[in-house]
């Protein structure tokens, strides 16, 4: 749902602790578990990226943008690095990864770089659970706000993030006829995102 610049991340360790894994690792009514990613999740994370990027971005930005993004942010090296640094969260159902979120620092900001759920699993609160896990990581790292961006035209992302308390701060124009990147922020007061049935 968002444009990301994970290649610009700093080296700060913002990994998952065993306590977080235990708390998050409980299955919901559909058997979906949200937890920190491990090495064995690599293929599943890559699959989510490749399947969601095509569906999400080809209609908005075209096939060249999709190819560029997959080559830059969804390679084995990039994803493995994010998993090793403890910055990737997955939603799994059985042996399948059905959703992914990644986060990390940039300058003084705590950034949500990726949040994707396979299309066949939308509407079951998986995106909300992934976002809640990222919020928890931010709070445990003494961060009080989360920043993200998405491409103009991604109406699903716009609705989801607005519903979860994010507000637009500014836009960036990448040029080359690509849509603008819409940047948003959410201040954290220690409360979790709404869990009153909001679905992603």
N, C-alpha and C positions, 0 to 999 in steps of 0.2 A: 503494500500500500504506500510505501514511502520511497523517496529517493535517498540513498545513503552514501556516505563517504567513509566507509570503514577503513580504507587505506590511510586515512589521516589520523586514526586513533592514536592516543598516547599509550605508554606502556603500563599505566596503572592497573593493578590487579583488582578487579571487582568481581571476583569469583563467588560461586555458590558455596555455602557451608553445609555440613551434614545436617544441621538443624533445619535449614531451609528445604533441603531435599526431602526430609521426613515430612515436614508440614505440607509441602506442595504435592508430594507423591501419592495423594489419595485419589482413587478413581471417582469420577462423577457417575451419574445414573446411566450414562452411555458408555461407561468403561474408559473414558478419556483421562489420562494422567498427565499433569503438567509438572515438569521437573527440569533440572539443569541437564544440558546435553552432555553425552559422553562420546568417546571415540567411535563406538559402534553405531552411533546415530548419523555418521557422516553421509552415507548414501541416502538416507531418508531426508535429511535436511536439504541436500542437493536436489532431490526429486521435487520437494515442495517448492524450492526456488524456481526451478525450470518450468514446472507446471503452472505456477501462479503468475510468473512474469509474463509469459506468453499471453495468458488470458487477460491479465490486467493492463499491460502496457502496449500491446500491439495496436489496439483500437485507438489509444490516446496519442501515442508517439511514434508508431510505426515499427517495422521489423528491424531496422538498423539500430534503433535505440535499445530494443530488446536484446539483440546480439551483443551490443556494447556492454550492457548491464550484466548479462550472464557471464561474459568473459572477464569482467572486472570484479564483480562482487559475489559470484556464485561458483567459483572454482574450488577444487579440493584443497588447495593451499590456503586460500582465504578462509574458508569455512573451518578447516582444521585449526588454524590459528585462533579463531574466535572461540571455538570449543575449548581449546587448551587454556585460554585465558579466562575461562569461566564466564563468558559474555553471551552465551547462546542458551536459550530456553526452548524446550520442545514440548509439544502436546502429542502424546502417543495414544493410539488405540490398538491394543494387542501389540503386534510387532511393527506396526506402521506409524511413521511420523506423519501427522496430519496438520500440524501447525508449527510455526517457528517465530521466535522473537530474538533479536539481538540488540545489545545496548553497549554503551561505553562512554568515556569522557572525550570531550573535545574542548580545548582551552579550559574555561571554567564551567562548561555546560555538561550536563548528563543527558546524553542523546539516545533516543530510541531510533535505531538505524533501520530495523526491519520488523515487520509484523505481518505475517502471511498465514492464512488458513486455506487449505484446499477447498475449491468451490463446493464439492460434494459434502463438506462438513460445516458450511455456513449455517447460521441460525441455531446453533447449539451452545452459544456462550463461550466457545473456545478462545476467540479473540479477546474477550473480556478477561478470561482467566490468565491468558498470557500477559496482558497488560497489567493485571493485578500483581503478577510475579515480578514484572519489571519495576513497578512502583515500590514494591517491597525491597528490591535490591537498592533502589535509589535512597530510600529512607535509611536502610542499614549502612549506607555509605555516606550518611550525613548530607545527602543532597536534598534540596527543598524545591526543586523544579525539574521537569522533564521537557526537553525540546525534541521536535521532530519535523519532518517535512514530507509532503506528498505532491504528486504532480497535479496541476490544475486539470480538471476533467475527470479525476478519480472521485466521483461523487460518493461512492461507498465509503472510501476513506474519510472524506470530509464529514459525512454524517456520523460515522463511528467515533471519530476523535472529538467532534463537537459534543456528542452525547456523553463523552467521558471527561468533559471539563477542560478541553484544550481550546485555546483562543488564538486566532491568527495574530502574528506579530509583524511579518513582512513577507515580501515575495522577491524571488530572484529570477531574472530572465536569462536562460542559458544561451540564447541565440540559436542559430541554425534552424529556426522554425519550430523548435521544441516548445512544449508548454512550460509555463512558469512553475517554479517550485514554490509551494505555499508553506511557509514556516509557521509552526504553532508552538505554544508553550502551555504547560499546566503547572501551577504552583501546588505544592504538596503541603498539606497541613497535618499530615500524620494519618489522615483518613484514607481508606482504600477507595478505589473507584466504585461507582454505584454498582450494586449487584442485585438490583431490583428486577432482574429479568432482562436487562439490556442484552441484546444479542449481537454477535459479530459473525 
